[in-house]
């Protein structure tokens, strides 16, 4: 029983860490996302590129919708793993009550 509880705790903690990393990455991407065309141009101010090239380069790997979805997934995963930790804690409490 204690090994199950330990395994449950370690999996939940691992899940919390993964959810935290996912939320951190998504929020960083959203914070760095340019909100206007002027910001897009200033981020990639190179003499050789025209405006269209600058916009396509700066937005090619930016997708705010995916980042918002990642934030939501991270929140759900965080809550689910927190419930796993709470359940493991309750199970351990029950085991200790039985042995006493």
C-alpha positions as CSV (number, residue, x, y, z in Angstrom):
1,X,0.0,0.0,0.0
2,X,2.8,2.4,0.8
3,X,4.6,1.7,-2.4
4,X,1.4,2.5,-4.3
5,X,1.1,5.7,-2.4
6,X,4.7,6.6,-3.0
7,X,4.3,5.9,-6.7
8,X,1.1,8.0,-6.9
9,X,2.9,10.9,-5.2
10,X,5.9,10.7,-7.5
11,X,3.7,10.6,-10.6
12,X,1.6,13.5,-9.4
13,X,4.7,15.6,-8.6
14,X,6.2,14.8,-12.0
15,X,2.9,15.8,-13.6
16,X,2.9,19.1,-11.6
17,X,6.4,19.8,-12.8
18,X,5.4,19.1,-16.4
19,X,2.3,21.3,-16.2
20,X,4.3,24.1,-14.6
21,X,6.8,23.9,-17.5
22,X,4.1,23.9,-20.1
23,X,2.4,26.9,-18.5
24,X,5.7,28.7,-18.2
25,X,6.6,28.2,-21.9
26,X,3.2,29.2,-23.1
27,X,3.0,32.3,-21.0
28,X,6.5,33.3,-22.1
29,X,5.5,32.9,-25.8
30,X,2.4,35.0,-25.2
31,X,4.3,37.7,-23.4
32,X,6.7,37.9,-26.3
33,X,4.0,37.9,-29.0
34,X,4.0,41.3,-30.9
35,X,0.6,43.0,-30.8
36,X,1.1,45.4,-33.7
37,X,2.8,45.6,-37.1
38,X,5.2,48.1,-35.7
39,X,6.4,45.7,-33.1
40,X,6.8,43.0,-35.7
41,X,9.0,45.2,-37.8
42,X,11.1,46.5,-34.9
43,X,11.8,42.9,-33.7
44,X,13.3,42.0,-37.1
45,X,14.8,45.3,-38.2
46,X,17.1,44.2,-40.9
47,X,18.1,46.4,-43.8
48,X,17.8,43.7,-46.5
49,X,14.2,42.5,-45.7
50,X,11.1,44.2,-46.8
51,X,8.1,44.6,-44.5
52,X,6.3,41.4,-45.7
53,X,9.5,39.3,-45.1
54,X,9.8,40.7,-41.6
55,X,6.3,39.9,-40.7
56,X,6.4,36.4,-42.0
57,X,9.7,35.7,-40.2
58,X,8.6,37.0,-36.9
59,X,5.2,35.3,-36.9
60,X,6.3,32.0,-38.5
61,X,6.7,30.2,-35.2
62,X,4.2,32.2,-33.1
63,X,0.7,31.0,-32.6
64,X,-1.1,32.6,-29.7
65,X,-4.1,30.2,-30.0
66,X,-1.8,27.2,-29.4
67,X,-0.2,29.0,-26.5
68,X,-3.6,29.8,-24.9
69,X,-4.6,26.2,-25.4
70,X,-1.4,25.1,-23.7
71,X,-2.2,27.4,-20.8
72,X,-5.6,25.8,-20.4
73,X,-4.1,22.3,-20.7
74,X,-1.5,23.2,-18.1
75,X,-4.2,24.4,-15.7
76,X,-6.2,21.3,-16.1
77,X,-3.2,19.0,-15.7
78,X,-2.1,21.0,-12.6
79,X,-5.5,20.6,-11.0
80,X,-5.6,16.9,-11.8
81,X,-2.2,16.2,-10.3
82,X,-3.0,18.3,-7.2
83,X,-6.0,16.0,-6.7
84,X,-3.7,13.0,-7.1
85,X,-1.5,14.4,-4.3
86,X,-4.5,15.1,-2.1
87,X,-5.8,11.5,-2.7
88,X,-2.4,10.0,-1.9
89,X,-2.3,12.1,1.3
90,X,-5.7,10.8,2.3
91,X,-4.7,7.2,1.6
92,X,-1.6,7.6,3.7
93,X,-3.7,9.0,6.5
94,X,-6.1,6.1,6.3
95,X,-3.3,3.6,6.4
96,X,-1.8,5.3,9.5
97,X,-5.2,5.3,11.2
98,X,-5.6,1.5,10.6
99,X,-2.2,0.7,12.0
100,X,-2.7,2.7,15.2
